Amino acid sequence: MSFAPTLVKICGLSTPETLEASLAAGADMIGLVHFPKSPRHVDLTLGAALSRQARGRAERVALLVDPDDALVEAVLAALDPDWLQLHGTESPERVAAVKARTGRPVMKALGIATADDLARAARYAGIADRLLFDAKPAPGAVLPGGNGHAFDWSLLAGRGRDHPFMLSGGLTPETVAEALAVTAAQAVDVSSGVEAGPGRKDPDRIAAFVAAAKAAAGADKAAAGADKAAAGAASEPQIARVARRA
Ligand SMILES: O=C(O)c1ccccc1N[C@@H]1O[C@H](COP(=O)(O)O)[C@@H](O)[C@H]1O
């Protein structure tokens, strides 16, 4: 039985060299953050250049946080992204409006800490083209994402077999296989976990992350891992087990 390889997104790229490293490693999607508070922020000029470099070689994702219409239009004109990622407090209605205005697929990021957070994802069903689950930021956090924090993956045990979603939040080359085994996610996304420091992507860690994610593909393998982890989750949260091994 052939397994579909996991789709891998490397997010927060800000230099031609690390973008090239991501493309060479086989990243399926590359993310460009346009959010000035982020250490990975790219302005529209740099974003346009990086987007041109990646055109036709990976899907280009423009990451925005609660953008108004003017900013959406400006990013669209400058970067011409394949996807828009909304990583703020955007409502389902706002997601629908951005889709209608831009004609581009929209990925909606949702912060997850508890099962209640996950239940709220249903509001975006049929509206967002893809859901991205990230760790819920701490109250007062400067960034709504990109914090390098993982959440309890057992909340998503086996969910990827029936519901497509992208998993993110504190993933690393060392932990992505376990995250996939528990959640059966078909796609993963990483920013901090492949950096040598805030905003400084590390080509070796990018390559290691893509290789680990692609090697972990396989529904049966993921299902087996999810069953095992679900059985173990009764004793302790998944993240605690992973943290001890990291
Ligand atoms: O990367 C950022 O700086 C960022 C800023 C604002 C919103 C989202 C951001 N990144 C997204 O968050 C996920 C998880 O990040 P990490 O791997 O835990 O650092 C990342 O994949 C981006 O999609």
The ligand as a Tripos MOL2 file, in Angstrom:
@<TRIPOS>MOLECULE
LIG
   23    24     1     0     0
SMALL
NO_CHARGES

@<TRIPOS>ATOM
      1 O1          6.1940   32.7290   12.6020 O.co2     1 LIG1
      2 C1          5.7980   33.7910   13.1110 C.2       1 LIG1
      3 O2          6.5610   34.7130   13.4820 O.co2     1 LIG1
      4 C2          4.3260   34.0280   13.2790 C.ar      1 LIG1
      5 C3          3.8900   35.3010   13.6480 C.ar      1 LIG1
      6 C4          2.5180   35.5390   13.8120 C.ar      1 LIG1
      7 C5          1.5950   34.5250   13.5970 C.ar      1 LIG1
      8 C6          2.0200   33.2470   13.2070 C.ar      1 LIG1
      9 C7          3.3880   32.9910   13.0530 C.ar      1 LIG1
     10 N1          3.8450   31.7310   12.6850 N.pl3     1 LIG1
     11 C8          2.9610   30.6260   12.4830 C.3       1 LIG1
     12 O3          2.8640   29.8860   13.7020 O.3       1 LIG1
     13 C9          3.1850   28.5150   13.4220 C.3       1 LIG1
     14 C10         3.8170   27.8470   14.6030 C.3       1 LIG1
     15 O4          5.0590   28.4460   14.8400 O.3       1 LIG1
     16 P1          6.2210   27.6330   15.6180 P.3       1 LIG1
     17 O5          6.6440   26.5090   14.7160 O.co2     1 LIG1
     18 O6          5.6040   27.1450   16.9090 O.co2     1 LIG1
     19 O7          7.2980   28.6720   15.8130 O.co2     1 LIG1
     20 C11         4.0980   28.6190   12.2310 C.3       1 LIG1
     21 O8          4.1940   27.4050   11.5610 O.3       1 LIG1
     22 C12         3.4750   29.7050   11.4070 C.3       1 LIG1
     23 O9          2.4350   29.2200   10.5990 O.3       1 LIG1
@<TRIPOS>BOND
     1     1     2 2
     2     2     3 1
     3     2     4 1
     4     4     5 ar
     5     4     9 ar
     6     5     6 ar
     7     6     7 ar
     8     7     8 ar
     9     8     9 ar
    10     9    10 1
    11    10    11 1
    12    11    12 1
    13    11    22 1
    14    12    13 1
    15    13    14 1
    16    13    20 1
    17    14    15 1
    18    15    16 1
    19    16    17 2
    20    16    18 1
    21    16    19 1
    22    20    21 1
    23    20    22 1
    24    22    23 1
@<TRIPOS>SUBSTRUCTURE
     1 LIG1         1 GROUP 0 **** ****
